[in-house]
């Protein structure tokens, strides 16, 4: 990842902003990252990225419904790859 590349949390926040608004999306990405990986920001390993996406699933299911949440997680996984 180059210095100008967005962190996984930033990529996730950008995508979530479409559904939650920018401030809530940024906070959700940070809090889920901290809970899932112990780090609120910065680069993550593939395993940490997978844990972060899993941590987002309950919230997204509640807000978007199961099918839409799972579609969004697949999209996020592609963004992070």
PDB file of N, CA, C and O in Angstrom:
ATOM      1  N   UNK A   1       0.849  -1.175   0.000  1.00  0.00           N
ATOM      2  CA  UNK A   1       0.000   0.000   0.000  1.00  0.00           C
ATOM      3  C   UNK A   1       0.893   1.235   0.000  1.00  0.00           C
ATOM      4  O   UNK A   1       1.752   1.380   0.870  1.00  0.00           O
ATOM      5  N   UNK A   2       0.702   2.100  -0.941  1.00  0.00           N
ATOM      6  CA  UNK A   2       1.501   3.321  -1.007  1.00  0.00           C
ATOM      7  C   UNK A   2       0.958   4.330   0.001  1.00  0.00           C
ATOM      8  O   UNK A   2      -0.178   4.205   0.457  1.00  0.00           O
ATOM      9  N   UNK A   3       1.772   5.332   0.351  1.00  0.00           N
ATOM     10  CA  UNK A   3       1.332   6.313   1.346  1.00  0.00           C
ATOM     11  C   UNK A   3       0.030   7.023   0.982  1.00  0.00           C
ATOM     12  O   UNK A   3      -0.711   7.439   1.872  1.00  0.00           O
ATOM     13  N   UNK A   4      -0.256   7.166  -0.305  1.00  0.00           N
ATOM     14  CA  UNK A   4      -1.469   7.871  -0.703  1.00  0.00           C
ATOM     15  C   UNK A   4      -2.686   6.950  -0.812  1.00  0.00           C
ATOM     16  O   UNK A   4      -3.807   7.417  -1.014  1.00  0.00           O
ATOM     17  N   UNK A   5      -2.460   5.644  -0.679  1.00  0.00           N
ATOM     18  CA  UNK A   5      -3.574   4.699  -0.763  1.00  0.00           C
ATOM     19  C   UNK A   5      -4.439   4.781   0.487  1.00  0.00           C
ATOM     20  O   UNK A   5      -3.924   4.918   1.597  1.00  0.00           O
ATOM     21  N   UNK A   6      -5.747   4.698   0.307  1.00  0.00           N
ATOM     22  CA  UNK A   6      -6.625   4.741   1.482  1.00  0.00           C
ATOM     23  C   UNK A   6      -6.473   3.470   2.321  1.00  0.00           C
ATOM     24  O   UNK A   6      -6.189   2.395   1.792  1.00  0.00           O
ATOM     25  N   UNK A   7      -6.663   3.605   3.610  1.00  0.00           N
ATOM     26  CA  UNK A   7      -6.628   2.453   4.506  1.00  0.00           C
ATOM     27  C   UNK A   7      -7.902   1.638   4.308  1.00  0.00           C
ATOM     28  O   UNK A   7      -8.872   2.140   3.740  1.00  0.00           O
ATOM     29  N   UNK A   8      -7.914   0.394   4.768  1.00  0.00           N
ATOM     30  CA  UNK A   8      -9.150  -0.391   4.674  1.00  0.00           C
ATOM     31  C   UNK A   8     -10.336   0.310   5.343  1.00  0.00           C
ATOM     32  O   UNK A   8     -11.458   0.270   4.839  1.00  0.00           O
ATOM     33  N   UNK A   9     -10.074   0.944   6.473  1.00  0.00           N
ATOM     34  CA  UNK A   9     -11.151   1.639   7.174  1.00  0.00           C
ATOM     35  C   UNK A   9     -11.705   2.789   6.336  1.00  0.00           C
ATOM     36  O   UNK A   9     -12.910   3.038   6.342  1.00  0.00           O
ATOM     37  N   UNK A  10     -10.834   3.485   5.621  1.00  0.00           N
ATOM     38  CA  UNK A  10     -11.284   4.579   4.759  1.00  0.00           C
ATOM     39  C   UNK A  10     -12.093   4.048   3.572  1.00  0.00           C
ATOM     40  O   UNK A  10     -13.113   4.629   3.201  1.00  0.00           O
ATOM     41  N   UNK A  11     -11.637   2.952   2.985  1.00  0.00           N
ATOM     42  CA  UNK A  11     -12.392   2.352   1.884  1.00  0.00           C
ATOM     43  C   UNK A  11     -13.783   1.925   2.344  1.00  0.00           C
ATOM     44  O   UNK A  11     -14.778   2.156   1.656  1.00  0.00           O
ATOM     45  N   UNK A  12     -13.835   1.302   3.515  1.00  0.00           N
ATOM     46  CA  UNK A  12     -15.114   0.849   4.056  1.00  0.00           C
ATOM     47  C   UNK A  12     -16.006   2.048   4.364  1.00  0.00           C
ATOM     48  O   UNK A  12     -17.195   2.033   4.045  1.00  0.00           O
ATOM     49  N   UNK A  13     -15.447   3.074   4.976  1.00  0.00           N
ATOM     50  CA  UNK A  13     -16.234   4.268   5.312  1.00  0.00           C
ATOM     51  C   UNK A  13     -16.809   4.920   4.064  1.00  0.00           C
ATOM     52  O   UNK A  13     -17.954   5.371   4.073  1.00  0.00           O
ATOM     53  N   UNK A  14     -16.031   4.975   2.996  1.00  0.00           N
ATOM     54  CA  UNK A  14     -16.532   5.568   1.746  1.00  0.00           C
ATOM     55  C   UNK A  14     -17.742   4.807   1.219  1.00  0.00           C
ATOM     56  O   UNK A  14     -18.734   5.406   0.805  1.00  0.00           O
ATOM     57  N   UNK A  15     -17.648   3.487   1.239  1.00  0.00           N
ATOM     58  CA  UNK A  15     -18.756   2.670   0.729  1.00  0.00           C
ATOM     59  C   UNK A  15     -19.962   2.774   1.664  1.00  0.00           C
ATOM     60  O   UNK A  15     -21.095   2.883   1.197  1.00  0.00           O
ATOM     61  N   UNK A  16     -19.733   2.741   2.971  1.00  0.00           N
ATOM     62  CA  UNK A  16     -20.838   2.832   3.935  1.00  0.00           C
ATOM     63  C   UNK A  16     -21.513   4.200   3.896  1.00  0.00           C
ATOM     64  O   UNK A  16     -22.697   4.316   4.212  1.00  0.00           O
ATOM     65  N   UNK A  17     -20.774   5.226   3.513  1.00  0.00           N
ATOM     66  CA  UNK A  17     -21.328   6.587   3.476  1.00  0.00           C
ATOM     67  C   UNK A  17     -22.546   6.683   2.568  1.00  0.00           C
ATOM     68  O   UNK A  17     -23.422   7.519   2.787  1.00  0.00           O
ATOM     69  N   UNK A  18     -22.602   5.835   1.558  1.00  0.00           N
ATOM     70  CA  UNK A  18     -23.760   5.824   0.658  1.00  0.00           C
ATOM     71  C   UNK A  18     -25.046   5.463   1.412  1.00  0.00           C
ATOM     72  O   UNK A  18     -26.140   5.859   1.009  1.00  0.00           O
ATOM     73  N   UNK A  19     -24.905   4.714   2.500  1.00  0.00           N
ATOM     74  CA  UNK A  19     -26.060   4.242   3.267  1.00  0.00           C
ATOM     75  C   UNK A  19     -26.226   4.962   4.601  1.00  0.00           C
ATOM     76  O   UNK A  19     -27.347   5.154   5.072  1.00  0.00           O
ATOM     77  N   UNK A  20     -25.095   5.363   5.217  1.00  0.00           N
ATOM     78  CA  UNK A  20     -25.139   5.895   6.580  1.00  0.00           C
ATOM     79  C   UNK A  20     -24.813   7.381   6.682  1.00  0.00           C
ATOM     80  O   UNK A  20     -25.002   7.986   7.737  1.00  0.00           O
ATOM     81  N   UNK A  21     -24.331   7.962   5.611  1.00  0.00           N
ATOM     82  CA  UNK A  21     -23.813   9.323   5.678  1.00  0.00           C
ATOM     83  C   UNK A  21     -22.342   9.273   6.069  1.00  0.00           C
ATOM     84  O   UNK A  21     -21.901   8.304   6.686  1.00  0.00           O
ATOM     85  N   UNK A  22     -21.578  10.304   5.717  1.00  0.00           N
ATOM     86  CA  UNK A  22     -20.123  10.244   5.900  1.00  0.00           C
ATOM     87  C   UNK A  22     -19.654  10.156   7.353  1.00  0.00           C
ATOM     88  O   UNK A  22     -18.735   9.396   7.657  1.00  0.00           O
ATOM     89  N   UNK A  23     -20.265  10.913   8.242  1.00  0.00           N
ATOM     90  CA  UNK A  23     -19.805  10.898   9.640  1.00  0.00           C
ATOM     91  C   UNK A  23     -20.100   9.568  10.318  1.00  0.00           C
ATOM     92  O   UNK A  23     -19.221   8.991  10.959  1.00  0.00           O
ATOM     93  N   UNK A  24     -21.313   9.083  10.183  1.00  0.00           N
ATOM     94  CA  UNK A  24     -21.683   7.809  10.791  1.00  0.00           C
ATOM     95  C   UNK A  24     -20.877   6.671  10.182  1.00  0.00           C
ATOM     96  O   UNK A  24     -20.467   5.754  10.893  1.00  0.00           O
ATOM     97  N   UNK A  25     -20.648   6.719   8.884  1.00  0.00           N
ATOM     98  CA  UNK A  25     -19.865   5.676   8.211  1.00  0.00           C
ATOM     99  C   UNK A  25     -18.433   5.647   8.730  1.00  0.00           C
ATOM    100  O   UNK A  25     -17.886   4.571   8.970  1.00  0.00           O
ATOM    101  N   UNK A  26     -17.830   6.791   8.902  1.00  0.00           N
ATOM    102  CA  UNK A  26     -16.459   6.874   9.411  1.00  0.00           C
ATOM    103  C   UNK A  26     -16.377   6.306  10.825  1.00  0.00           C
ATOM    104  O   UNK A  26     -15.451   5.563  11.150  1.00  0.00           O
ATOM    105  N   UNK A  27     -17.338   6.656  11.651  1.00  0.00           N
ATOM    106  CA  UNK A  27     -17.355   6.166  13.026  1.00  0.00           C
ATOM    107  C   UNK A  27     -17.597   4.660  13.051  1.00  0.00           C
ATOM    108  O   UNK A  27     -16.935   3.940  13.799  1.00  0.00           O
ATOM    109  N   UNK A  28     -18.535   4.178  12.247  1.00  0.00           N
ATOM    110  CA  UNK A  28     -18.830   2.748  12.207  1.00  0.00           C
ATOM    111  C   UNK A  28     -17.601   1.955  11.758  1.00  0.00           C
ATOM    112  O   UNK A  28     -17.294   0.914  12.340  1.00  0.00           O
ATOM    113  N   UNK A  29     -16.905   2.427  10.746  1.00  0.00           N
ATOM    114  CA  UNK A  29     -15.703   1.737  10.264  1.00  0.00           C
ATOM    115  C   UNK A  29     -14.628   1.719  11.341  1.00  0.00           C
ATOM    116  O   UNK A  29     -13.970   0.701  11.554  1.00  0.00           O
ATOM    117  N   UNK A  30     -14.454   2.839  12.010  1.00  0.00           N
ATOM    118  CA  UNK A  30     -13.433   2.924  13.059  1.00  0.00           C
ATOM    119  C   UNK A  30     -13.758   2.015  14.237  1.00  0.00           C
ATOM    120  O   UNK A  30     -12.897   1.266  14.697  1.00  0.00           O
ATOM    121  N   UNK A  31     -14.998   2.074  14.731  1.00  0.00           N
ATOM    122  CA  UNK A  31     -15.396   1.282  15.898  1.00  0.00           C
ATOM    123  C   UNK A  31     -15.347  -0.214  15.580  1.00  0.00           C
ATOM    124  O   UNK A  31     -14.836  -1.000  16.377  1.00  0.00           O
ATOM    125  N   UNK A  32     -15.871  -0.604  14.430  1.00  0.00           N
ATOM    126  CA  UNK A  32     -15.837  -2.028  14.065  1.00  0.00           C
ATOM    127  C   UNK A  32     -14.406  -2.510  13.894  1.00  0.00           C
ATOM    128  O   UNK A  32     -14.081  -3.629  14.291  1.00  0.00           O
ATOM    129  N   UNK A  33     -13.553  -1.692  13.313  1.00  0.00           N
ATOM    130  CA  UNK A  33     -12.157  -2.064  13.142  1.00  0.00           C
ATOM    131  C   UNK A  33     -11.480  -2.244  14.496  1.00  0.00           C
ATOM    132  O   UNK A  33     -10.749  -3.211  14.710  1.00  0.00           O
ATOM    133  N   UNK A  34     -11.725  -1.322  15.389  1.00  0.00           N
ATOM    134  CA  UNK A  34     -11.104  -1.406  16.713  1.00  0.00           C
ATOM    135  C   UNK A  34     -11.573  -2.651  17.464  1.00  0.00           C
ATOM    136  O   UNK A  34     -10.772  -3.330  18.106  1.00  0.00           O
ATOM    137  N   UNK A  35     -12.846  -2.944  17.386  1.00  0.00           N
ATOM    138  CA  UNK A  35     -13.379  -4.127  18.069  1.00  0.00           C
ATOM    139  C   UNK A  35     -12.889  -5.426  17.440  1.00  0.00           C
ATOM    140  O   UNK A  35     -12.590  -6.390  18.146  1.00  0.00           O
ATOM    141  N   UNK A  36     -12.809  -5.451  16.115  1.00  0.00           N
ATOM    142  CA  UNK A  36     -12.450  -6.688  15.414  1.00  0.00           C
ATOM    143  C   UNK A  36     -10.949  -6.944  15.379  1.00  0.00           C
ATOM    144  O   UNK A  36     -10.514  -8.096  15.388  1.00  0.00           O
ATOM    145  N   UNK A  37     -10.151  -5.870  15.337  1.00  0.00           N
ATOM    146  CA  UNK A  37      -8.711  -6.039  15.142  1.00  0.00           C
ATOM    147  C   UNK A  37      -7.854  -5.430  16.242  1.00  0.00           C
ATOM    148  O   UNK A  37      -6.656  -5.704  16.326  1.00  0.00           O
ATOM    149  N   UNK A  38      -8.466  -4.606  17.083  1.00  0.00           N
ATOM    150  CA  UNK A  38      -7.692  -3.914  18.099  1.00  0.00           C
ATOM    151  C   UNK A  38      -7.065  -2.618  17.603  1.00  0.00           C
ATOM    152  O   UNK A  38      -6.378  -1.929  18.357  1.00  0.00           O
ATOM    153  N   UNK A  39      -7.299  -2.286  16.331  1.00  0.00           N
ATOM    154  CA  UNK A  39      -6.764  -1.053  15.745  1.00  0.00           C
ATOM    155  C   UNK A  39      -7.874  -0.295  15.048  1.00  0.00           C
ATOM    156  O   UNK A  39      -8.645  -0.866  14.276  1.00  0.00           O
ATOM    157  N   UNK A  40      -7.948   0.992  15.326  1.00  0.00           N
ATOM    158  CA  UNK A  40      -8.999   1.814  14.724  1.00  0.00           C
ATOM    159  C   UNK A  40      -8.633   2.302  13.332  1.00  0.00           C
ATOM    160  O   UNK A  40      -9.515   2.644  12.543  1.00  0.00           O
ATOM    161  N   UNK A  41      -7.345   2.337  13.022  1.00  0.00           N
ATOM    162  CA  UNK A  41      -6.906   2.851  11.721  1.00  0.00           C
ATOM    163  C   UNK A  41      -5.620   2.163  11.311  1.00  0.00           C
ATOM    164  O   UNK A  41      -4.961   1.500  12.111  1.00  0.00           O
ATOM    165  N   UNK A  42      -5.279   2.338  10.041  1.00  0.00           N
ATOM    166  CA  UNK A  42      -4.024   1.805   9.537  1.00  0.00           C
ATOM    167  C   UNK A  42      -4.206   0.551   8.721  1.00  0.00           C
ATOM    168  O   UNK A  42      -5.314   0.029   8.600  1.00  0.00           O
ATOM    169  N   UNK A  43      -3.109   0.068   8.158  1.00  0.00           N
ATOM    170  CA  UNK A  43      -3.169  -1.124   7.311  1.00  0.00           C
ATOM    171  C   UNK A  43      -3.561  -2.356   8.119  1.00  0.00           C
ATOM    172  O   UNK A  43      -3.261  -2.462   9.309  1.00  0.00           O
ATOM    173  N   UNK A  44      -4.238  -3.282   7.447  1.00  0.00           N
ATOM    174  CA  UNK A  44      -4.672  -4.518   8.082  1.00  0.00           C
ATOM    175  C   UNK A  44      -4.238  -5.705   7.239  1.00  0.00           C
ATOM    176  O   UNK A  44      -4.153  -5.607   6.015  1.00  0.00           O
ATOM    177  N   UNK A  45      -3.964  -6.824   7.895  1.00  0.00           N
ATOM    178  CA  UNK A  45      -3.675  -8.057   7.170  1.00  0.00           C
ATOM    179  C   UNK A  45      -4.973  -8.564   6.549  1.00  0.00           C
ATOM    180  O   UNK A  45      -6.055  -8.078   6.879  1.00  0.00           O
ATOM    181  N   UNK A  46      -4.863  -9.531   5.659  1.00  0.00           N
ATOM    182  CA  UNK A  46      -6.062 -10.129   5.050  1.00  0.00           C
ATOM    183  C   UNK A  46      -6.964 -10.727   6.118  1.00  0.00           C
ATOM    184  O   UNK A  46      -8.185 -10.588   6.044  1.00  0.00           O
ATOM    185  N   UNK A  47      -6.380 -11.392   7.111  1.00  0.00           N
ATOM    186  CA  UNK A  47      -7.171 -11.997   8.187  1.00  0.00           C
ATOM    187  C   UNK A  47      -7.899 -10.927   8.990  1.00  0.00           C
ATOM    188  O   UNK A  47      -9.059 -11.111   9.359  1.00  0.00           O
ATOM    189  N   UNK A  48      -7.231  -9.816   9.261  1.00  0.00           N
ATOM    190  CA  UNK A  48      -7.871  -8.717   9.996  1.00  0.00           C
ATOM    191  C   UNK A  48      -8.983  -8.085   9.161  1.00  0.00           C
ATOM    192  O   UNK A  48     -10.027  -7.710   9.695  1.00  0.00           O
ATOM    193  N   UNK A  49      -8.762  -7.969   7.860  1.00  0.00           N
ATOM    194  CA  UNK A  49      -9.807  -7.430   6.992  1.00  0.00           C
ATOM    195  C   UNK A  49     -11.042  -8.328   7.026  1.00  0.00           C
ATOM    196  O   UNK A  49     -12.170  -7.836   7.066  1.00  0.00           O
ATOM    197  N   UNK A  50     -10.828  -9.634   7.011  1.00  0.00           N
ATOM    198  CA  UNK A  50     -11.952 -10.575   7.069  1.00  0.00           C
ATOM    199  C   UNK A  50     -12.700 -10.432   8.395  1.00  0.00           C
ATOM    200  O   UNK A  50     -13.930 -10.462   8.419  1.00  0.00           O
ATOM    201  N   UNK A  51     -11.966 -10.277   9.488  1.00  0.00           N
ATOM    202  CA  UNK A  51     -12.622 -10.084  10.801  1.00  0.00           C
ATOM    203  C   UNK A  51     -13.403  -8.775  10.828  1.00  0.00           C
ATOM    204  O   UNK A  51     -14.489  -8.709  11.404  1.00  0.00           O
ATOM    205  N   UNK A  52     -12.858  -7.745  10.213  1.00  0.00           N
ATOM    206  CA  UNK A  52     -13.548  -6.454  10.159  1.00  0.00           C
ATOM    207  C   UNK A  52     -14.852  -6.575   9.377  1.00  0.00           C
ATOM    208  O   UNK A  52     -15.884  -6.063   9.813  1.00  0.00           O
ATOM    209  N   UNK A  53     -14.815  -7.238   8.242  1.00  0.00           N
ATOM    210  CA  UNK A  53     -16.042  -7.415   7.462  1.00  0.00           C
ATOM    211  C   UNK A  53     -17.073  -8.230   8.235  1.00  0.00           C
ATOM    212  O   UNK A  53     -18.264  -7.920   8.195  1.00  0.00           O
ATOM    213  N   UNK A  54     -16.630  -9.262   8.932  1.00  0.00           N
ATOM    214  CA  UNK A  54     -17.548 -10.056   9.759  1.00  0.00           C
ATOM    215  C   UNK A  54     -18.161  -9.201  10.864  1.00  0.00           C
ATOM    216  O   UNK A  54     -19.336  -9.360  11.193  1.00  0.00           O
ATOM    217  N   UNK A  55     -17.369  -8.296  11.436  1.00  0.00           N
ATOM    218  CA  UNK A  55     -17.864  -7.430  12.510  1.00  0.00           C
ATOM    219  C   UNK A  55     -18.917  -6.450  12.002  1.00  0.00           C
ATOM    220  O   UNK A  55     -19.792  -6.032  12.761  1.00  0.00           O
ATOM    221  N   UNK A  56     -18.840  -6.087  10.745  1.00  0.00           N
ATOM    222  CA  UNK A  56     -19.818  -5.158  10.164  1.00  0.00           C
ATOM    223  C   UNK A  56     -21.161  -5.831   9.872  1.00  0.00           C
ATOM    224  O   UNK A  56     -22.191  -5.158   9.830  1.00  0.00           O
ATOM    225  N   UNK A  57     -21.158  -7.137   9.674  1.00  0.00           N
ATOM    226  CA  UNK A  57     -22.351  -7.832   9.202  1.00  0.00           C
ATOM    227  C   UNK A  57     -23.589  -7.634  10.077  1.00  0.00           C
ATOM    228  O   UNK A  57     -24.646  -7.321   9.529  1.00  0.00           O
ATOM    229  N   UNK A  58     -23.529  -7.795  11.404  1.00  0.00           N
ATOM    230  CA  UNK A  58     -24.763  -7.612  12.199  1.00  0.00           C
ATOM    231  C   UNK A  58     -25.389  -6.223  12.035  1.00  0.00           C
ATOM    232  O   UNK A  58     -26.606  -6.097  11.897  1.00  0.00           O
ATOM    233  N   UNK A  59     -24.559  -5.195  12.053  1.00  0.00           N
ATOM    234  CA  UNK A  59     -25.072  -3.832  11.890  1.00  0.00           C
ATOM    235  C   UNK A  59     -25.707  -3.667  10.512  1.00  0.00           C
ATOM    236  O   UNK A  59     -26.801  -3.117  10.384  1.00  0.00           O
ATOM    237  N   UNK A  60     -25.009  -4.151   9.485  1.00  0.00           N
ATOM    238  CA  UNK A  60     -25.520  -3.988   8.127  1.00  0.00           C
ATOM    239  C   UNK A  60     -26.803  -4.774   7.904  1.00  0.00           C
ATOM    240  O   UNK A  60     -27.703  -4.306   7.206  1.00  0.00           O
ATOM    241  N   UNK A  61     -26.895  -5.956   8.485  1.00  0.00           N
ATOM    242  CA  UNK A  61     -28.139  -6.730   8.356  1.00  0.00           C
ATOM    243  C   UNK A  61     -29.306  -5.977   8.968  1.00  0.00           C
ATOM    244  O   UNK A  61     -30.403  -5.956   8.410  1.00  0.00           O
ATOM    245  N   UNK A  62     -29.069  -5.359  10.117  1.00  0.00           N
ATOM    246  CA  UNK A  62     -30.125  -4.602  10.782  1.00  0.00           C
ATOM    247  C   UNK A  62     -30.555  -3.403   9.945  1.00  0.00           C
ATOM    248  O   UNK A  62     -31.748  -3.133   9.810  1.00  0.00           O
ATOM    249  N   UNK A  63     -29.598  -2.694   9.392  1.00  0.00           N
ATOM    250  CA  UNK A  63     -29.899  -1.467   8.652  1.00  0.00           C
ATOM    251  C   UNK A  63     -30.381  -1.711   7.226  1.00  0.00           C
ATOM    252  O   UNK A  63     -31.239  -0.984   6.725  1.00  0.00           O
ATOM    253  N   UNK A  64     -29.827  -2.741   6.569  1.00  0.00           N
ATOM    254  CA  UNK A  64     -30.080  -2.922   5.139  1.00  0.00           C
ATOM    255  C   UNK A  64     -30.856  -4.180   4.792  1.00  0.00           C
ATOM    256  O   UNK A  64     -31.345  -4.312   3.671  1.00  0.00           O
ATOM    257  N   UNK A  65     -30.974  -5.092   5.721  1.00  0.00           N
ATOM    258  CA  UNK A  65     -31.564  -6.386   5.422  1.00  0.00           C
ATOM    259  C   UNK A  65     -30.476  -7.367   5.018  1.00  0.00           C
ATOM    260  O   UNK A  65     -29.390  -6.965   4.602  1.00  0.00           O
ATOM    261  N   UNK A  66     -30.769  -8.645   5.142  1.00  0.00           N
ATOM    262  CA  UNK A  66     -29.766  -9.695   4.936  1.00  0.00           C
ATOM    263  C   UNK A  66     -29.165  -9.673   3.535  1.00  0.00           C
ATOM    264  O   UNK A  66     -27.943  -9.634   3.391  1.00  0.00           O
ATOM    265  N   UNK A  67     -29.994  -9.698   2.513  1.00  0.00           N
ATOM    266  CA  UNK A  67     -29.490  -9.797   1.141  1.00  0.00           C
ATOM    267  C   UNK A  67     -28.639  -8.588   0.766  1.00  0.00           C
ATOM    268  O   UNK A  67     -27.553  -8.737   0.208  1.00  0.00           O
ATOM    269  N   UNK A  68     -29.126  -7.415   1.068  1.00  0.00           N
ATOM    270  CA  UNK A  68     -28.387  -6.193   0.718  1.00  0.00           C
ATOM    271  C   UNK A  68     -27.079  -6.094   1.503  1.00  0.00           C
ATOM    272  O   UNK A  68     -26.059  -5.662   0.966  1.00  0.00           O
ATOM    273  N   UNK A  69     -27.115  -6.496   2.781  1.00  0.00           N
ATOM    274  CA  UNK A  69     -25.907  -6.468   3.612  1.00  0.00           C
ATOM    275  C   UNK A  69     -24.854  -7.418   3.048  1.00  0.00           C
ATOM    276  O   UNK A  69     -23.677  -7.067   2.969  1.00  0.00           O
ATOM    277  N   UNK A  70     -25.269  -8.599   2.665  1.00  0.00           N
ATOM    278  CA  UNK A  70     -24.320  -9.564   2.118  1.00  0.00           C
ATOM    279  C   UNK A  70     -23.762  -9.090   0.778  1.00  0.00           C
ATOM    280  O   UNK A  70     -22.585  -9.306   0.490  1.00  0.00           O
ATOM    281  N   UNK A  71     -24.585  -8.452  -0.038  1.00  0.00           N
ATOM    282  CA  UNK A  71     -24.101  -7.873  -1.293  1.00  0.00           C
ATOM    283  C   UNK A  71     -23.056  -6.789  -1.018  1.00  0.00           C
ATOM    284  O   UNK A  71     -22.019  -6.730  -1.678  1.00  0.00           O
ATOM    285  N   UNK A  72     -23.343  -5.945  -0.048  1.00  0.00           N
ATOM    286  CA  UNK A  72     -22.416  -4.874   0.302  1.00  0.00           C
ATOM    287  C   UNK A  72     -21.100  -5.448   0.817  1.00  0.00           C
ATOM    288  O   UNK A  72     -20.034  -4.940   0.471  1.00  0.00           O
ATOM    289  N   UNK A  73     -21.153  -6.487   1.628  1.00  0.00           N
ATOM    290  CA  UNK A  73     -19.923  -7.097   2.133  1.00  0.00           C
ATOM    291  C   UNK A  73     -19.097  -7.710   0.997  1.00  0.00           C
ATOM    292  O   UNK A  73     -17.870  -7.623   1.017  1.00  0.00           O
ATOM    293  N   UNK A  74     -19.743  -8.318   0.024  1.00  0.00           N
ATOM    294  CA  UNK A  74     -19.016  -8.851  -1.124  1.00  0.00           C
ATOM    295  C   UNK A  74     -18.322  -7.704  -1.881  1.00  0.00           C
ATOM    296  O   UNK A  74     -17.176  -7.825  -2.315  1.00  0.00           O
ATOM    297  N   UNK A  75     -19.038  -6.615  -2.020  1.00  0.00           N
ATOM    298  CA  UNK A  75     -18.481  -5.444  -2.698  1.00  0.00           C
ATOM    299  C   UNK A  75     -17.278  -4.886  -1.919  1.00  0.00           C
ATOM    300  O   UNK A  75     -16.260  -4.526  -2.511  1.00  0.00           O
ATOM    301  N   UNK A  76     -17.408  -4.820  -0.600  1.00  0.00           N
ATOM    302  CA  UNK A  76     -16.319  -4.351   0.247  1.00  0.00           C
ATOM    303  C   UNK A  76     -15.113  -5.281   0.140  1.00  0.00           C
ATOM    304  O   UNK A  76     -13.974  -4.820   0.074  1.00  0.00           O
ATOM    305  N   UNK A  77     -15.365  -6.582   0.124  1.00  0.00           N
ATOM    306  CA  UNK A  77     -14.267  -7.553  -0.005  1.00  0.00           C
ATOM    307  C   UNK A  77     -13.519  -7.335  -1.316  1.00  0.00           C
ATOM    308  O   UNK A  77     -12.291  -7.417  -1.350  1.00  0.00           O
ATOM    309  N   UNK A  78     -14.248  -7.057  -2.393  1.00  0.00           N
ATOM    310  CA  UNK A  78     -13.601  -6.758  -3.677  1.00  0.00           C
ATOM    311  C   UNK A  78     -12.807  -5.464  -3.593  1.00  0.00           C
ATOM    312  O   UNK A  78     -11.703  -5.378  -4.130  1.00  0.00           O
ATOM    313  N   UNK A  79     -13.356  -4.462  -2.925  1.00  0.00           N
ATOM    314  CA  UNK A  79     -12.646  -3.180  -2.769  1.00  0.00           C
ATOM    315  C   UNK A  79     -11.329  -3.370  -2.034  1.00  0.00           C
ATOM    316  O   UNK A  79     -10.335  -2.721  -2.358  1.00  0.00           O
ATOM    317  N   UNK A  80     -11.319  -4.253  -1.054  1.00  0.00           N
ATOM    318  CA  UNK A  80     -10.128  -4.458  -0.233  1.00  0.00           C
ATOM    319  C   UNK A  80      -9.099  -5.381  -0.881  1.00  0.00           C
ATOM    320  O   UNK A  80      -7.939  -5.413  -0.470  1.00  0.00           O
ATOM    321  N   UNK A  81      -9.523  -6.123  -1.884  1.00  0.00           N
ATOM    322  CA  UNK A  81      -8.598  -7.100  -2.510  1.00  0.00           C
ATOM    323  C   UNK A  81      -7.516  -6.420  -3.318  1.00  0.00           C
ATOM    324  O   UNK A  81      -6.666  -7.092  -3.902  1.00  0.00           O
TER     325      UNK A  81
END
